[in-house]
Amino acid sequence: MFIDELSPIFKQLTQHPVSFLGGFVSGVLRLNLADDPVKGWLDKQIGATGFTTPTTGSNNGKASGPQQISID
């Protein structure tokens, strides 16, 4: 029973040990990925690999917040 609940965790650990342990440590230390030291390091790592991250906070000129919709 208890082993069945933990099996997805062990599966991720065996498939991607570095990323799993990095996420686990950042969760234990309650690191925010948007804070400066972590964000700067992540940007440097992502820039070296060529991957891009989606930008947050930009809605292409649209106002953020609640939007009004009409339902017929």
Biopython code that builds the backbone (N, CA, C, O; Angstrom):
import numpy as np
from Bio.PDB.StructureBuilder import StructureBuilder

atoms = [
    (1, "MET", "N", (0.822, -1.190, 0.000)),
    (1, "MET", "CA", (0.000, 0.000, 0.000)),
    (1, "MET", "C", (0.866, 1.253, 0.000)),
    (1, "MET", "O", (0.785, 2.077, -0.911)),
    (2, "PHE", "N", (1.678, 1.384, 1.008)),
    (2, "PHE", "CA", (2.523, 2.567, 1.122)),
    (2, "PHE", "C", (3.567, 2.597, 0.013)),
    (2, "PHE", "O", (3.933, 3.669, -0.469)),
    (3, "ILE", "N", (4.044, 1.429, -0.390)),
    (3, "ILE", "CA", (5.028, 1.321, -1.463)),
    (3, "ILE", "C", (4.419, 1.773, -2.786)),
    (3, "ILE", "O", (5.102, 2.400, -3.595)),
    (4, "ASP", "N", (3.151, 1.465, -3.015)),
    (4, "ASP", "CA", (2.476, 1.877, -4.244)),
    (4, "ASP", "C", (2.386, 3.393, -4.356)),
    (4, "ASP", "O", (2.469, 3.939, -5.456)),
    (5, "GLU", "N", (2.220, 4.072, -3.239)),
    (5, "GLU", "CA", (2.134, 5.526, -3.252)),
    (5, "GLU", "C", (3.487, 6.166, -3.507)),
    (5, "GLU", "O", (3.558, 7.254, -4.078)),
    (6, "LEU", "N", (4.547, 5.516, -3.098)),
    (6, "LEU", "CA", (5.895, 6.064, -3.286)),
    (6, "LEU", "C", (6.534, 5.637, -4.605)),
    (6, "LEU", "O", (7.590, 6.161, -4.960)),
    (7, "SER", "N", (5.943, 4.723, -5.327)),
    (7, "SER", "CA", (6.566, 4.235, -6.558)),
    (7, "SER", "C", (6.764, 5.321, -7.610)),
    (7, "SER", "O", (7.791, 5.276, -8.289)),
    (8, "PRO", "N", (5.856, 6.310, -7.810)),
    (8, "PRO", "CA", (6.148, 7.367, -8.788)),
    (8, "PRO", "C", (7.383, 8.197, -8.410)),
    (8, "PRO", "O", (8.125, 8.643, -9.286)),
    (9, "ILE", "N", (7.597, 8.398, -7.120)),
    (9, "ILE", "CA", (8.769, 9.157, -6.670)),
    (9, "ILE", "C", (10.040, 8.394, -6.992)),
    (9, "ILE", "O", (11.005, 8.975, -7.489)),
    (10, "PHE", "N", (10.051, 7.104, -6.716)),
    (10, "PHE", "CA", (11.237, 6.300, -7.015)),
    (10, "PHE", "C", (11.464, 6.173, -8.510)),
    (10, "PHE", "O", (12.608, 6.106, -8.961)),
    (11, "LYS", "N", (10.385, 6.138, -9.287)),
    (11, "LYS", "CA", (10.513, 6.058, -10.739)),
    (11, "LYS", "C", (11.179, 7.319, -11.283)),
    (11, "LYS", "O", (12.079, 7.232, -12.119)),
    (12, "GLN", "N", (10.746, 8.495, -10.814)),
    (12, "GLN", "CA", (11.367, 9.739, -11.256)),
    (12, "GLN", "C", (12.809, 9.829, -10.788)),
    (12, "GLN", "O", (13.665, 10.334, -11.514)),
    (13, "LEU", "N", (13.082, 9.351, -9.597)),
    (13, "LEU", "CA", (14.434, 9.381, -9.063)),
    (13, "LEU", "C", (15.376, 8.535, -9.906)),
    (13, "LEU", "O", (16.511, 8.941, -10.156)),
    (14, "THR", "N", (14.929, 7.376, -10.344)),
    (14, "THR", "CA", (15.795, 6.510, -11.139)),
    (14, "THR", "C", (15.926, 6.988, -12.577)),
    (14, "THR", "O", (16.960, 6.750, -13.201)),
    (15, "GLN", "N", (14.912, 7.655, -13.128)),
    (15, "GLN", "CA", (14.972, 8.121, -14.506)),
    (15, "GLN", "C", (15.778, 9.412, -14.641)),
    (15, "GLN", "O", (16.559, 9.549, -15.582)),
    (16, "HIS", "N", (15.604, 10.354, -13.724)),
    (16, "HIS", "CA", (16.262, 11.657, -13.783)),
    (16, "HIS", "C", (16.814, 12.019, -12.402)),
    (16, "HIS", "O", (16.241, 12.865, -11.716)),
    (17, "PRO", "N", (17.905, 11.399, -11.988)),
    (17, "PRO", "CA", (18.360, 11.603, -10.608)),
    (17, "PRO", "C", (18.833, 13.026, -10.316)),
    (17, "PRO", "O", (18.571, 13.540, -9.229)),
    (18, "VAL", "N", (19.519, 13.675, -11.254)),
    (18, "VAL", "CA", (20.051, 15.013, -10.985)),
    (18, "VAL", "C", (18.926, 16.032, -10.883)),
    (18, "VAL", "O", (18.900, 16.833, -9.949)),
    (19, "SER", "N", (17.998, 16.011, -11.833)),
    (19, "SER", "CA", (16.908, 16.979, -11.785)),
    (19, "SER", "C", (15.976, 16.711, -10.605)),
    (19, "SER", "O", (15.454, 17.650, -10.003)),
    (20, "PHE", "N", (15.765, 15.440, -10.272)),
    (20, "PHE", "CA", (14.923, 15.114, -9.128)),
    (20, "PHE", "C", (15.551, 15.642, -7.838)),
    (20, "PHE", "O", (14.877, 16.289, -7.036)),
    (21, "LEU", "N", (16.830, 15.366, -7.641)),
    (21, "LEU", "CA", (17.480, 15.805, -6.410)),
    (21, "LEU", "C", (17.585, 17.334, -6.358)),
    (21, "LEU", "O", (17.484, 17.924, -5.283)),
    (22, "GLY", "N", (17.785, 17.974, -7.512)),
    (22, "GLY", "CA", (17.801, 19.439, -7.538)),
    (22, "GLY", "C", (16.466, 20.021, -7.134)),
    (22, "GLY", "O", (16.407, 20.976, -6.360)),
    (23, "GLY", "N", (15.390, 19.450, -7.656)),
    (23, "GLY", "CA", (14.056, 19.910, -7.276)),
    (23, "GLY", "C", (13.737, 19.612, -5.829)),
    (23, "GLY", "O", (13.088, 20.408, -5.151)),
    (24, "PHE", "N", (14.196, 18.458, -5.353)),
    (24, "PHE", "CA", (13.961, 18.095, -3.956)),
    (24, "PHE", "C", (14.688, 19.050, -3.015)),
    (24, "PHE", "O", (14.112, 19.514, -2.030)),
    (25, "VAL", "N", (15.948, 19.341, -3.316)),
    (25, "VAL", "CA", (16.727, 20.250, -2.467)),
    (25, "VAL", "C", (16.138, 21.653, -2.508)),
    (25, "VAL", "O", (16.045, 22.310, -1.471)),
    (26, "SER", "N", (15.738, 22.126, -3.690)),
    (26, "SER", "CA", (15.152, 23.463, -3.765)),
    (26, "SER", "C", (13.825, 23.521, -3.012)),
    (26, "SER", "O", (13.477, 24.562, -2.456)),
    (27, "GLY", "N", (13.089, 22.425, -2.987)),
    (27, "GLY", "CA", (11.853, 22.393, -2.214)),
    (27, "GLY", "C", (12.099, 22.367, -0.726)),
    (27, "GLY", "O", (11.388, 23.020, 0.038)),
    (28, "VAL", "N", (13.109, 21.611, -0.305)),
    (28, "VAL", "CA", (13.433, 21.535, 1.122)),
    (28, "VAL", "C", (13.941, 22.886, 1.613)),
    (28, "VAL", "O", (13.586, 23.330, 2.705)),
    (29, "LEU", "N", (14.776, 23.539, 0.800)),
    (29, "LEU", "CA", (15.323, 24.839, 1.196)),
    (29, "LEU", "C", (14.372, 25.992, 0.888)),
    (29, "LEU", "O", (14.663, 27.146, 1.203)),
    (30, "ARG", "N", (13.241, 25.674, 0.276)),
    (30, "ARG", "CA", (12.223, 26.661, -0.094)),
    (30, "ARG", "C", (12.808, 27.781, -0.945)),
    (30, "ARG", "O", (12.582, 28.965, -0.695)),
    (31, "LEU", "N", (13.571, 27.368, -1.961)),
    (31, "LEU", "CA", (14.146, 28.339, -2.884)),
    (31, "LEU", "C", (13.095, 28.740, -3.908)),
    (31, "LEU", "O", (12.395, 27.890, -4.458)),
    (32, "ASN", "N", (12.990, 30.025, -4.156)),
    (32, "ASN", "CA", (12.075, 30.531, -5.168)),
    (32, "ASN", "C", (12.859, 30.684, -6.459)),
    (32, "ASN", "O", (13.892, 31.353, -6.478)),
    (33, "LEU", "N", (12.388, 30.079, -7.536)),
    (33, "LEU", "CA", (13.106, 30.129, -8.805)),
    (33, "LEU", "C", (13.096, 31.511, -9.426)),
    (33, "LEU", "O", (13.856, 31.758, -10.362)),
    (34, "ALA", "N", (12.264, 32.421, -8.941)),
    (34, "ALA", "CA", (12.221, 33.776, -9.472)),
    (34, "ALA", "C", (13.150, 34.718, -8.713)),
    (34, "ALA", "O", (13.334, 35.859, -9.136)),
    (35, "ASP", "N", (13.742, 34.270, -7.601)),
    (35, "ASP", "CA", (14.677, 35.114, -6.854)),
    (35, "ASP", "C", (15.985, 35.234, -7.616)),
    (35, "ASP", "O", (16.310, 34.389, -8.451)),
    (36, "ASP", "N", (16.736, 36.295, -7.321)),
    (36, "ASP", "CA", (17.895, 36.648, -8.126)),
    (36, "ASP", "C", (18.996, 35.599, -8.189)),
    (36, "ASP", "O", (19.383, 35.253, -9.306)),
    (37, "PRO", "N", (19.533, 35.064, -7.116)),
    (37, "PRO", "CA", (20.645, 34.133, -7.304)),
    (37, "PRO", "C", (20.252, 32.885, -8.086)),
    (37, "PRO", "O", (21.012, 32.423, -8.938)),
    (38, "VAL", "N", (19.087, 32.342, -7.809)),
    (38, "VAL", "CA", (18.649, 31.132, -8.497)),
    (38, "VAL", "C", (18.272, 31.458, -9.935)),
    (38, "VAL", "O", (18.611, 30.704, -10.847)),
    (39, "LYS", "N", (17.575, 32.569, -10.149)),
    (39, "LYS", "CA", (17.152, 32.945, -11.491)),
    (39, "LYS", "C", (18.354, 33.225, -12.378)),
    (39, "LYS", "O", (18.378, 32.812, -13.537)),
    (40, "GLY", "N", (19.349, 33.921, -11.846)),
    (40, "GLY", "CA", (20.546, 34.195, -12.623)),
    (40, "GLY", "C", (21.275, 32.927, -13.016)),
    (40, "GLY", "O", (21.750, 32.804, -14.144)),
    (41, "TRP", "N", (21.366, 31.989, -12.095)),
    (41, "TRP", "CA", (22.036, 30.733, -12.395)),
    (41, "TRP", "C", (21.246, 29.946, -13.434)),
    (41, "TRP", "O", (21.829, 29.377, -14.357)),
    (42, "LEU", "N", (19.903, 29.910, -13.287)),
    (42, "LEU", "CA", (19.080, 29.191, -14.253)),
    (42, "LEU", "C", (19.173, 29.819, -15.636)),
    (42, "LEU", "O", (19.252, 29.104, -16.635)),
    (43, "ASP", "N", (19.165, 31.152, -15.706)),
    (43, "ASP", "CA", (19.288, 31.817, -16.996)),
    (43, "ASP", "C", (20.615, 31.487, -17.660)),
    (43, "ASP", "O", (20.681, 31.295, -18.874)),
    (44, "LYS", "N", (21.669, 31.423, -16.861)),
    (44, "LYS", "CA", (22.981, 31.089, -17.404)),
    (44, "LYS", "C", (23.006, 29.646, -17.909)),
    (44, "LYS", "O", (23.583, 29.368, -18.960)),
    (45, "GLN", "N", (22.385, 28.729, -17.167)),
    (45, "GLN", "CA", (22.345, 27.332, -17.577)),
    (45, "GLN", "C", (21.493, 27.145, -18.827)),
    (45, "GLN", "O", (21.858, 26.387, -19.726)),
    (46, "ILE", "N", (20.377, 27.827, -18.881)),
    (46, "ILE", "CA", (19.480, 27.711, -20.032)),
    (46, "ILE", "C", (20.123, 28.341, -21.261)),
    (46, "ILE", "O", (19.987, 27.819, -22.368)),
    (47, "GLY", "N", (20.816, 29.452, -21.078)),
    (47, "GLY", "CA", (21.508, 30.088, -22.198)),
    (47, "GLY", "C", (22.594, 29.210, -22.769)),
    (47, "GLY", "O", (22.843, 29.242, -23.974)),
    (48, "ALA", "N", (23.249, 28.425, -21.928)),
    (48, "ALA", "CA", (24.320, 27.547, -22.388)),
    (48, "ALA", "C", (23.772, 26.362, -23.170)),
    (48, "ALA", "O", (24.445, 25.847, -24.063)),
    (49, "THR", "N", (22.560, 25.923, -22.847)),
    (49, "THR", "CA", (21.996, 24.765, -23.534)),
    (49, "THR", "C", (21.184, 25.156, -24.752)),
    (49, "THR", "O", (20.903, 24.308, -25.599)),
    (50, "GLY", "N", (20.800, 26.417, -24.860)),
    (50, "GLY", "CA", (20.033, 26.857, -26.018)),
    (50, "GLY", "C", (18.534, 26.789, -25.839)),
    (50, "GLY", "O", (17.793, 27.140, -26.757)),
    (51, "PHE", "N", (18.067, 26.351, -24.689)),
    (51, "PHE", "CA", (16.638, 26.311, -24.434)),
    (51, "PHE", "C", (16.147, 27.693, -24.066)),
    (51, "PHE", "O", (16.903, 28.505, -23.533)),
    (52, "THR", "N", (14.898, 27.961, -24.345)),
    (52, "THR", "CA", (14.301, 29.231, -23.960)),
    (52, "THR", "C", (13.188, 28.969, -22.967)),
    (52, "THR", "O", (12.554, 27.914, -22.989)),
    (53, "THR", "N", (12.955, 29.935, -22.098)),
    (53, "THR", "CA", (11.876, 29.822, -21.131)),
    (53, "THR", "C", (10.785, 30.799, -21.515)),
    (53, "THR", "O", (11.080, 31.873, -22.039)),
    (54, "PRO", "N", (9.549, 30.458, -21.271)),
    (54, "PRO", "CA", (8.466, 31.388, -21.573)),
    (54, "PRO", "C", (8.538, 32.584, -20.636)),
    (54, "PRO", "O", (8.851, 32.444, -19.453)),
    (55, "THR", "N", (8.249, 33.744, -21.172)),
    (55, "THR", "CA", (8.279, 34.943, -20.346)),
    (55, "THR", "C", (6.979, 35.040, -19.575)),
    (55, "THR", "O", (5.904, 34.741, -20.093)),
    (56, "THR", "N", (7.096, 35.458, -18.342)),
    (56, "THR", "CA", (5.909, 35.616, -17.516)),
    (56, "THR", "C", (5.670, 37.089, -17.284)),
    (56, "THR", "O", (6.611, 37.882, -17.230)),
    (57, "GLY", "N", (4.425, 37.448, -17.149)),
    (57, "GLY", "CA", (4.087, 38.821, -16.845)),
    (57, "GLY", "C", (3.777, 39.653, -18.066)),
    (57, "GLY", "O", (3.289, 40.773, -17.915)),
    (58, "SER", "N", (4.030, 39.174, -19.257)),
    (58, "SER", "CA", (3.704, 39.956, -20.438)),
    (58, "SER", "C", (2.517, 39.330, -21.141)),
    (58, "SER", "O", (2.539, 38.149, -21.490)),
    (59, "ASN", "N", (1.489, 40.120, -21.344)),
    (59, "ASN", "CA", (0.277, 39.648, -22.005)),
    (59, "ASN", "C", (0.105, 40.326, -23.349)),
    (59, "ASN", "O", (-1.023, 40.541, -23.791)),
    (60, "ASN", "N", (1.205, 40.668, -24.006)),
    (60, "ASN", "CA", (1.171, 41.313, -25.308)),
    (60, "ASN", "C", (0.352, 42.599, -25.279)),
    (60, "ASN", "O", (-0.445, 42.839, -26.187)),
    (61, "GLY", "N", (0.530, 43.415, -24.271)),
    (61, "GLY", "CA", (-0.143, 44.698, -24.173)),
    (61, "GLY", "C", (-1.508, 44.645, -23.519)),
    (61, "GLY", "O", (-2.112, 45.695, -23.303)),
    (62, "LYS", "N", (-2.014, 43.486, -23.200)),
    (62, "LYS", "CA", (-3.325, 43.380, -22.568)),
    (62, "LYS", "C", (-3.182, 43.606, -21.068)),
    (62, "LYS", "O", (-2.152, 43.292, -20.471)),
    (63, "ALA", "N", (-4.225, 44.151, -20.480)),
    (63, "ALA", "CA", (-4.219, 44.389, -19.039)),
    (63, "ALA", "C", (-4.366, 43.066, -18.305)),
    (63, "ALA", "O", (-5.144, 42.204, -18.714)),
    (64, "SER", "N", (-3.623, 42.911, -17.230)),
    (64, "SER", "CA", (-3.744, 41.688, -16.442)),
    (64, "SER", "C", (-4.800, 41.885, -15.374)),
    (64, "SER", "O", (-5.176, 43.010, -15.046)),
    (65, "GLY", "N", (-5.264, 40.793, -14.847)),
    (65, "GLY", "CA", (-6.273, 40.850, -13.813)),
    (65, "GLY", "C", (-7.559, 40.217, -14.269)),
    (65, "GLY", "O", (-7.574, 39.517, -15.281)),
    (66, "PRO", "N", (-8.641, 40.441, -13.552)),
    (66, "PRO", "CA", (-9.914, 39.828, -13.920)),
    (66, "PRO", "C", (-10.399, 40.336, -15.283)),
    (66, "PRO", "O", (-10.253, 41.511, -15.618)),
    (67, "GLN", "N", (-10.962, 39.438, -16.034)),
    (67, "GLN", "CA", (-11.508, 39.803, -17.331)),
    (67, "GLN", "C", (-12.977, 39.487, -17.337)),
    (67, "GLN", "O", (-13.414, 38.536, -16.688)),
    (68, "GLN", "N", (-13.755, 40.279, -18.070)),
    (68, "GLN", "CA", (-15.202, 40.084, -18.120)),
    (68, "GLN", "C", (-15.518, 39.207, -19.323)),
    (68, "GLN", "O", (-15.022, 39.435, -20.426)),
    (69, "ILE", "N", (-16.353, 38.203, -19.089)),
    (69, "ILE", "CA", (-16.816, 37.346, -20.167)),
    (69, "ILE", "C", (-18.329, 37.295, -20.117)),
    (69, "ILE", "O", (-18.937, 37.523, -19.071)),
    (70, "SER", "N", (-18.935, 36.992, -21.264)),
    (70, "SER", "CA", (-20.389, 36.841, -21.281)),
    (70, "SER", "C", (-20.720, 35.430, -21.725)),
    (70, "SER", "O", (-20.163, 34.925, -22.700)),
    (71, "ILE", "N", (-21.626, 34.802, -21.004)),
    (71, "ILE", "CA", (-22.044, 33.438, -21.297)),
    (71, "ILE", "C", (-23.499, 33.481, -21.713)),
    (71, "ILE", "O", (-24.354, 33.980, -20.981)),
    (72, "ASP", "N", (-23.767, 32.959, -22.883)),
    (72, "ASP", "CA", (-25.165, 32.945, -23.396)),
    (72, "ASP", "C", (-25.908, 31.734, -22.927)),
    (72, "ASP", "O", (-27.081, 31.563, -23.259)),
]
sb = StructureBuilder()
sb.init_structure("model")
sb.init_model(0)
sb.init_chain("A")
sb.init_seg("    ")
for serial, (resi, resn, name, xyz) in enumerate(atoms, 1):
    if name == "N":
        sb.init_residue(resn, " ", resi, " ")
    sb.init_atom(name, np.array(xyz, "f"), 0.0, 1.0, " ", f" {name:<3s}", serial, name[0])
structure = sb.get_structure()
